Amino acid sequence: MSGSKENLRVDGYDVAVSHPDKILFDDDAITKRDLAEYYRAAGAAMLPHVRERPLAMHRFPEGINAEGFFQKRRPDHAPDWVGAVRVEREQGGAVTMVSCSTTAVLVWLANQAVITVHPWLSRNRALHRPDRLIIDIDPPEDDFARVRRAAGDVRAVLEEAGLLCYVMTTGSRGVHVVTPLRPERDFDDVRALSHELANRAAQRHPRSLTTEVRKNKRGDRVFLDTLRNAYAQHAVAPYSVRPLPGAPVATPLTWEELDATASARVWTVHTVGPRLAADPWRDMARHARSPARLAHH
């Protein structure tokens, strides 16, 4: 079977899956075919969150027990229906990245052993103006009770500033607290806003929360990470698989569900299926707020 190939019919395209029986998650016997089928099933829920954004690809051609790597450049062999967007590099020059508009692209990425998809916080038409702000709740150890409390503390600050907050398990240890923005300000402004709001939460709860970037200065506190709110940075996509044992999935939650959630890895490719039809982030874009109005709130 090592030289075999299968085709999946997706969005009117025949998407080849080469070496479909290649195991990518050794302990769980999850194959490349399984990954492709998962992304085909998850596509409708994922697309609103990844569509028309540059995508960074976290690839594991030899499975998660081997070294993976990030790839930003769109492969030359990509079919013409795999979208492309040319972006400026901060250090000069430009690179053409994958842009996704169909489930077929997600399945094609799975065939490249892209386990995790990481979209930018801005869309192709306004690359320098983000439409999402993310605060990553990063605990010093695997302690989800502390993550839940920290997320609630951050939510309180953001809602006081007039923002509507959404929460998602990362599929690893923490959660992302995300708020939709109108793409009116550049990344520098939004990063400053995110840092100001995170600082406000940390100042209210100085014994449990910190915005200190240097690990040796955080102590035992939960880190409120705002570093993703910068040009060319990216964050794990909702419903994306993580390269960890059990194939956990980054999963949007309601705030009520967060209270009853025991781990950031509780949903996996095997269990997340029933949630896909009722994405709690579905109407996020309708609740975008103007960052200009928040800057002096």
FENSUL-V285116 format. One record per helix or strand of 2 or more residues. SS is the DSSP state (~ for helix, > for strand). FROM is the first residue (numbers start at 1). TO is the last residue. If there is no record, write none. Layout:
ss=<SS	SS>
from=<FROM	FROM>
to=<TO	TO>
This chain:
ss=<>	>	>	~	>	~	>	>	>	>	~	>	~	>	~	>	>	~	>	~	>	>	>	>	~	~	~	>	~>
from=<5	13	23	26	30	32	54	69	83	94	103	114	124	132	144	166	175	187	209	215	222	234	248	251	255	273	284	289	291>
to=<10	18	25	28	31	50	59	71	88	100	111	120	126	138	160	169	182	204	210	217	225	236	249	253	259	278	287	290	294>
